[in-house]
Amino acid sequence: MFVMIGFGIVIFSVFGGYAMAGGHLGVLWQPFEYLIILGAAAGAFFIANPKGVISHTGKEIGHLFKGPKYKKDDFLELLTMMYQVFKIAKTKGLLALEQHIEKPEDSPLFQQFPKFYSDHHAITFLCTYLRLMSLGADNPHELVDLMEEDIETIHHEHQRVSDAIQTVADGVPALGIVAAVLGVIHTMGSITEPPEVLGKLIGAALVGTFSGVLFAYGFFGPMAAGLKAVYHAETKYYQCMKTGLLAHLSGYAPAISVEYARNVLEPEYRPTFAQVEEATAALPPA
């Protein structure tokens, strides 16, 4: 929603302001200039990026319009799920979780939490570290580095798309100059034409520079920044799990481990203490 509002404000401010100042919008319609700029940008995008980035770009841009993958209710569900897992581990031991860790897709425990259960990466992350703990990895200082590397890998995998779009944003102004120079060359080839014809040709050439700057700073750059903000919010989901797991490994009670995890969340996504307490109290017996 806000992305579309932002695009609308950019378009209205630029073209509306130009029209209100007495400019003729028809002069700005130069499809061949746009073909040069956007076509060259698309070609450079294909040259610079691996297949995985190119194939996921459309999907990731869709995330920009939908917003972060996880909402406040999803974080509440995550905290509730961790409480149940830690409670079982405390009362029955980690071996009681073995069937859930080894086959999470068949786990009735995880099926109680549909958002978490449908997220393959999140389940893999949690089960990997629960498995390590059950095998005897009981040093929080060693695991924290491994978890940070794991989260950084997940973050980097997503961020490749935003970095690729930012690279396009950085290059589009120069491609606008390329289009403008070609327009000037075309104008020089028509130097014997009357002034009204030359004026249109020069105007068309200048539209290239204008378009390159507008595409870069009005659209591609903000899209890259917006995707980075979305990825940052999604990374908090894994940092929440990391904090809870480390607190549990340090020997804290389930309620305290979950409280540690809750406090790493940003305010807009963080459930209140009372909400977490109510949700955990409503859980079925471990």
Salt bridges, closest charged atoms under 4 A:
GLU60 OE1 - HIS63 ND1 3.39
GLU60 OE2 - HIS158 ND1 3.99
GLU102 OE2 - ARG131 NE 3.22
ASP119 OD2 - LYS69 NZ 3.14
GLU148 OE2 - LYS242 NZ 2.44
GLU259 OE2 - ARG262 NH2 2.76
GLU266 OE2 - HIS232 NE2 2.76
